[in-house]
Every structure is written in C-alpha cells, then in structure tokens.
Amino acid sequence: MAKVDLKIERKHLYNPSAKQASVLDLAHGTFLMVDGKDIPTLHESTLELGRHCIVHTLPTLSSRA
C-alpha cells in the first residue's frame, strides 16, 4: 500500500493563510473539535490525553452502531 501524506497533498488545509479567511466545504457528517488553547489552566499533557482517548474510543463506538 502506498503511503499518503495529506499534509503535502492538501497543503492549503494544513497551512492556511493568516491574512485571508477561507471557507471549507465539508462532507455531511458529525465532526468533533478539541481545542484547549484558550484555557490557560489546562496543561498540554491533559489535552493530549483527551485527544488520545477520543481517537481510540470513537472508532469503537462507531463500529458498534
């Protein structure tokens, strides 16, 4: 299987312009965003643990549905 690097293929999504706003057209579905940048008391390791739990729990839950 060939390795796919989405950061190279879709550079405009991973490195957006800081000077210009853009609109993304996303497929219909349920999306989840985790952002702890505006919470000064939240430690980075706590945020990483939360991301890890989400990444490993969601596929299990969706396969049961």
N, CA, C and O atoms as a GROMACS GRO file, in nm:
protein
  260
    1MET      N    1   0.085  -0.117   0.000
    1MET     CA    2   0.000   0.000   0.000
    1MET      C    3   0.090   0.125   0.000
    1MET      O    4   0.187   0.133   0.076
    2ALA      N    5   0.057   0.217  -0.084
    2ALA     CA    6   0.135   0.340  -0.096
    2ALA      C    7   0.106   0.433   0.021
    2ALA      O    8  -0.008   0.445   0.066
    3LYS      N    9   0.210   0.499   0.069
    3LYS     CA   10   0.196   0.594   0.179
    3LYS      C   11   0.140   0.725   0.125
    3LYS      O   12   0.184   0.775   0.021
    4VAL      N   13   0.042   0.779   0.196
    4VAL     CA   14  -0.022   0.904   0.155
    4VAL      C   15   0.011   1.010   0.259
    4VAL      O   16  -0.011   0.990   0.379
    5ASP      N   17   0.064   1.122   0.214
    5ASP     CA   18   0.093   1.232   0.304
    5ASP      C   19  -0.005   1.346   0.275
    5ASP      O   20   0.011   1.422   0.180
    6LEU      N   21  -0.107   1.354   0.359
    6LEU     CA   22  -0.213   1.453   0.336
    6LEU      C   23  -0.165   1.596   0.359
    6LEU      O   24  -0.221   1.690   0.303
    7LYS      N   25  -0.061   1.613   0.441
    7LYS     CA   26  -0.009   1.748   0.463
    7LYS      C   27   0.053   1.805   0.336
    7LYS      O   28   0.053   1.926   0.316
    8ILE      N   29   0.105   1.718   0.251
    8ILE     CA   30   0.162   1.764   0.124
    8ILE      C   31   0.052   1.778   0.019
    8ILE      O   32   0.048   1.877  -0.054
    9GLU      N   33  -0.037   1.679   0.012
    9GLU     CA   34  -0.144   1.682  -0.088
    9GLU      C   35  -0.243   1.797  -0.064
    9GLU      O   36  -0.291   1.859  -0.159
   10ARG      N   37  -0.273   1.823   0.061
   10ARG     CA   38  -0.372   1.926   0.093
   10ARG      C   39  -0.310   2.035   0.179
   10ARG      O   40  -0.356   2.064   0.290
   11LYS      N   41  -0.205   2.093   0.126
   11LYS     CA   42  -0.128   2.195   0.198
   11LYS      C   43  -0.215   2.313   0.241
   11LYS      O   44  -0.193   2.370   0.347
   12HIS      N   45  -0.313   2.350   0.159
   12HIS     CA   46  -0.400   2.463   0.191
   12HIS      C   47  -0.484   2.439   0.316
   12HIS      O   48  -0.528   2.535   0.379
   13LEU      N   49  -0.507   2.313   0.355
   13LEU     CA   50  -0.583   2.283   0.475
   13LEU      C   51  -0.495   2.280   0.600
   13LEU      O   52  -0.540   2.316   0.709
   14TYR      N   53  -0.371   2.238   0.586
   14TYR     CA   54  -0.282   2.224   0.699
   14TYR      C   55  -0.201   2.350   0.726
   14TYR      O   56  -0.147   2.367   0.836
   15ASN      N   57  -0.191   2.439   0.630
   15ASN     CA   58  -0.116   2.563   0.647
   15ASN      C   59  -0.196   2.678   0.586
   15ASN      O   60  -0.157   2.732   0.483
   16PRO      N   61  -0.307   2.716   0.650
   16PRO     CA   62  -0.391   2.821   0.593
   16PRO      C   63  -0.326   2.959   0.602
   16PRO      O   64  -0.234   2.980   0.681
   17SER      N   65  -0.374   3.049   0.522
   17SER     CA   66  -0.324   3.186   0.521
   17SER      C   67  -0.366   3.258   0.648
   17SER      O   68  -0.481   3.247   0.691
   18ALA      N   69  -0.275   3.331   0.707
   18ALA     CA   70  -0.306   3.410   0.826
   18ALA      C   71  -0.368   3.544   0.789
   18ALA      O   72  -0.423   3.613   0.875
   19LYS      N   73  -0.358   3.581   0.663
   19LYS     CA   74  -0.406   3.712   0.619
   19LYS      C   75  -0.546   3.707   0.558
   19LYS      O   76  -0.614   3.809   0.551
   20GLN      N   77  -0.588   3.589   0.514
   20GLN     CA   78  -0.714   3.580   0.442
   20GLN      C   79  -0.800   3.468   0.500
   20GLN      O   80  -0.751   3.357   0.522
   21ALA      N   81  -0.928   3.497   0.526
   21ALA     CA   82  -1.021   3.395   0.574
   21ALA      C   83  -1.060   3.303   0.459
   21ALA      O   84  -1.062   3.345   0.343
   22SER      N   85  -1.090   3.180   0.491
   22SER     CA   86  -1.132   3.086   0.388
   22SER      C   87  -1.249   3.003   0.438
   22SER      O   88  -1.269   2.989   0.558
   23VAL      N   89  -1.325   2.950   0.345
   23VAL     CA   90  -1.442   2.868   0.375
   23VAL      C   91  -1.413   2.726   0.329
   23VAL      O   92  -1.366   2.704   0.217
   24LEU      N   93  -1.441   2.630   0.416
   24LEU     CA   94  -1.422   2.489   0.381
   24LEU      C   95  -1.556   2.424   0.358
   24LEU      O   96  -1.648   2.439   0.438
   25ASP      N   97  -1.569   2.352   0.249
   25ASP     CA   98  -1.688   2.272   0.223
   25ASP      C   99  -1.658   2.130   0.269
   25ASP      O  100  -1.575   2.061   0.210
   26LEU      N  101  -1.727   2.088   0.376
   26LEU     CA  102  -1.704   1.956   0.432
   26LEU      C  103  -1.820   1.864   0.399
   26LEU      O  104  -1.933   1.909   0.381
   27ALA      N  105  -1.791   1.738   0.392
   27ALA     CA  106  -1.896   1.639   0.369
   27ALA      C  107  -1.991   1.638   0.488
   27ALA      O  108  -1.952   1.669   0.600
   28HIS      N  109  -2.115   1.601   0.463
   28HIS     CA  110  -2.214   1.593   0.570
   28HIS      C  111  -2.173   1.485   0.668
   28HIS      O  112  -2.142   1.372   0.627
   29GLY      N  113  -2.171   1.517   0.794
   29GLY     CA  114  -2.133   1.419   0.894
   29GLY      C  115  -2.120   1.484   1.030
   29GLY      O  116  -2.150   1.602   1.047
   30THR      N  117  -2.075   1.407   1.124
   30THR     CA  118  -2.055   1.456   1.259
   30THR      C  119  -1.906   1.480   1.280
   30THR      O  120  -1.824   1.391   1.257
   31PHE      N  121  -1.872   1.599   1.323
   31PHE     CA  122  -1.733   1.636   1.343
   31PHE      C  123  -1.711   1.674   1.488
   31PHE      O  124  -1.802   1.722   1.555
   32LEU      N  125  -1.592   1.652   1.534
   32LEU     CA  126  -1.556   1.685   1.671
   32LEU      C  127  -1.430   1.768   1.670
   32LEU      O  128  -1.333   1.735   1.601
   33MET      N  129  -1.430   1.878   1.747
   33MET     CA  130  -1.312   1.962   1.756
   33MET      C  131  -1.269   1.971   1.901
   33MET      O  132  -1.351   1.995   1.990
   34VAL      N  133  -1.141   1.952   1.924
   34VAL     CA  134  -1.085   1.964   2.058
   34VAL      C  135  -0.986   2.079   2.054
   34VAL      O  136  -0.889   2.077   1.978
   35ASP      N  137  -1.011   2.180   2.137
   35ASP     CA  138  -0.924   2.297   2.139
   35ASP      C  139  -0.912   2.345   2.282
   35ASP      O  140  -1.012   2.381   2.344
   36GLY      N  141  -0.793   2.345   2.333
   36GLY     CA  142  -0.772   2.391   2.469
   36GLY      C  143  -0.682   2.512   2.477
   36GLY      O  144  -0.629   2.543   2.584
   37LYS      N  145  -0.664   2.580   2.366
   37LYS     CA  146  -0.570   2.692   2.362
   37LYS      C  147  -0.616   2.810   2.446
   37LYS      O  148  -0.533   2.885   2.498
   38ASP      N  149  -0.747   2.828   2.461
   38ASP     CA  150  -0.798   2.944   2.533
   38ASP      C  151  -0.821   2.917   2.681
   38ASP      O  152  -0.876   3.001   2.752
   39ILE      N  153  -0.779   2.800   2.728
   39ILE     CA  154  -0.795   2.765   2.868
   39ILE      C  155  -0.656   2.766   2.932
   39ILE      O  156  -0.583   2.667   2.919
   40PRO      N  157  -0.618   2.874   2.999
   40PRO     CA  158  -0.481   2.887   3.048
   40PRO      C  159  -0.445   2.785   3.156
   40PRO      O  160  -0.327   2.755   3.173
   41THR      N  161  -0.543   2.731   3.228
   41THR     CA  162  -0.512   2.636   3.334
   41THR      C  163  -0.501   2.493   3.285
   41THR      O  164  -0.462   2.405   3.361
   42LEU      N  165  -0.535   2.467   3.159
   42LEU     CA  166  -0.531   2.332   3.104
   42LEU      C  167  -0.390   2.301   3.057
   42LEU      O  168  -0.336   2.368   2.969
   43HIS      N  169  -0.330   2.200   3.115
   43HIS     CA  170  -0.194   2.161   3.080
   43HIS      C  171  -0.195   2.085   2.946
   43HIS      O  172  -0.291   2.015   2.916
   44GLU      N  173  -0.091   2.100   2.868
   44GLU     CA  174  -0.082   2.038   2.735
   44GLU      C  175  -0.093   1.886   2.743
   44GLU      O  176  -0.152   1.824   2.655
   45SER      N  177  -0.038   1.824   2.846
   45SER     CA  178  -0.046   1.678   2.857
   45SER      C  179  -0.190   1.633   2.879
   45SER      O  180  -0.228   1.525   2.834
   46THR      N  181  -0.270   1.713   2.948
   46THR     CA  182  -0.410   1.681   2.968
   46THR      C  183  -0.485   1.686   2.836
   46THR      O  184  -0.570   1.601   2.809
   47LEU      N  185  -0.454   1.784   2.755
   47LEU     CA  186  -0.516   1.796   2.624
   47LEU      C  187  -0.477   1.678   2.535
   47LEU      O  188  -0.561   1.624   2.463
   48GLU      N  189  -0.351   1.638   2.539
   48GLU     CA  190  -0.304   1.524   2.460
   48GLU      C  191  -0.373   1.395   2.505
   48GLU      O  192  -0.409   1.312   2.422
   49LEU      N  193  -0.391   1.378   2.635
   49LEU     CA  194  -0.460   1.260   2.687
   49LEU      C  195  -0.604   1.258   2.638
   49LEU      O  196  -0.656   1.152   2.601
   50GLY      N  197  -0.670   1.373   2.637
   50GLY     CA  198  -0.806   1.381   2.586
   50GLY      C  199  -0.814   1.345   2.440
   50GLY      O  200  -0.905   1.273   2.398
   51ARG      N  201  -0.720   1.394   2.360
   51ARG     CA  202  -0.718   1.360   2.217
   51ARG      C  203  -0.696   1.210   2.197
   51ARG      O  204  -0.760   1.148   2.113
   52HIS      N  205  -0.604   1.154   2.276
   52HIS     CA  206  -0.574   1.011   2.266
   52HIS      C  207  -0.699   0.928   2.296
   52HIS      O  208  -0.730   0.832   2.224
   53CYS      N  209  -0.771   0.963   2.401
   53CYS     CA  210  -0.893   0.891   2.437
   53CYS      C  211  -0.998   0.901   2.328
   53CYS      O  212  -1.065   0.802   2.298
   54ILE      N  213  -1.013   1.018   2.270
   54ILE     CA  214  -1.113   1.036   2.164
   54ILE      C  215  -1.076   0.954   2.041
   54ILE      O  216  -1.161   0.887   1.983
   55VAL      N  217  -0.950   0.959   2.002
   55VAL     CA  218  -0.906   0.889   1.882
   55VAL      C  219  -0.926   0.739   1.895
   55VAL      O  220  -0.959   0.672   1.797
   56HIS      N  221  -0.906   0.685   2.014
   56HIS     CA  222  -0.918   0.541   2.031
   56HIS      C  223  -1.058   0.495   2.070
   56HIS      O  224  -1.088   0.376   2.058
   57THR      N  225  -1.143   0.584   2.117
   57THR     CA  226  -1.278   0.547   2.159
   57THR      C  227  -1.379   0.560   2.046
   57THR      O  228  -1.466   0.474   2.030
   58LEU      N  229  -1.370   0.665   1.968
   58LEU     CA  230  -1.470   0.689   1.863
   58LEU      C  231  -1.480   0.576   1.761
   58LEU      O  232  -1.592   0.537   1.727
   59PRO      N  233  -1.370   0.520   1.709
   59PRO     CA  234  -1.386   0.410   1.614
   59PRO      C  235  -1.457   0.289   1.674
   59PRO      O  236  -1.532   0.220   1.605
   60THR      N  237  -1.434   0.263   1.802
   60THR     CA  238  -1.500   0.151   1.868
   60THR      C  239  -1.650   0.177   1.879
   60THR      O  240  -1.731   0.088   1.853
   61LEU      N  241  -1.687   0.298   1.917
   61LEU     CA  242  -1.828   0.332   1.929
   61LEU      C  243  -1.898   0.330   1.794
   61LEU      O  244  -2.012   0.285   1.784
   62SER      N  245  -1.832   0.380   1.690
   62SER     CA  246  -1.896   0.384   1.558
   62SER      C  247  -1.909   0.244   1.499
   62SER      O  248  -2.001   0.220   1.421
   63SER      N  249  -1.821   0.151   1.534
   63SER     CA  250  -1.832   0.015   1.481
   63SER      C  251  -1.946  -0.061   1.548
   63SER      O  252  -1.998  -0.158   1.491
   64ARG      N  253  -1.986  -0.019   1.667
   64ARG     CA  254  -2.097  -0.083   1.738
   64ARG      C  255  -2.234  -0.034   1.690
   64ARG      O  256  -2.335  -0.100   1.712
   65ALA      N  257  -2.237   0.080   1.627
   65ALA     CA  258  -2.364   0.141   1.584
   65ALA      C  259  -2.425   0.068   1.467
   65ALA      O  260  -2.532   0.106   1.419
   0.00000   0.00000   0.00000
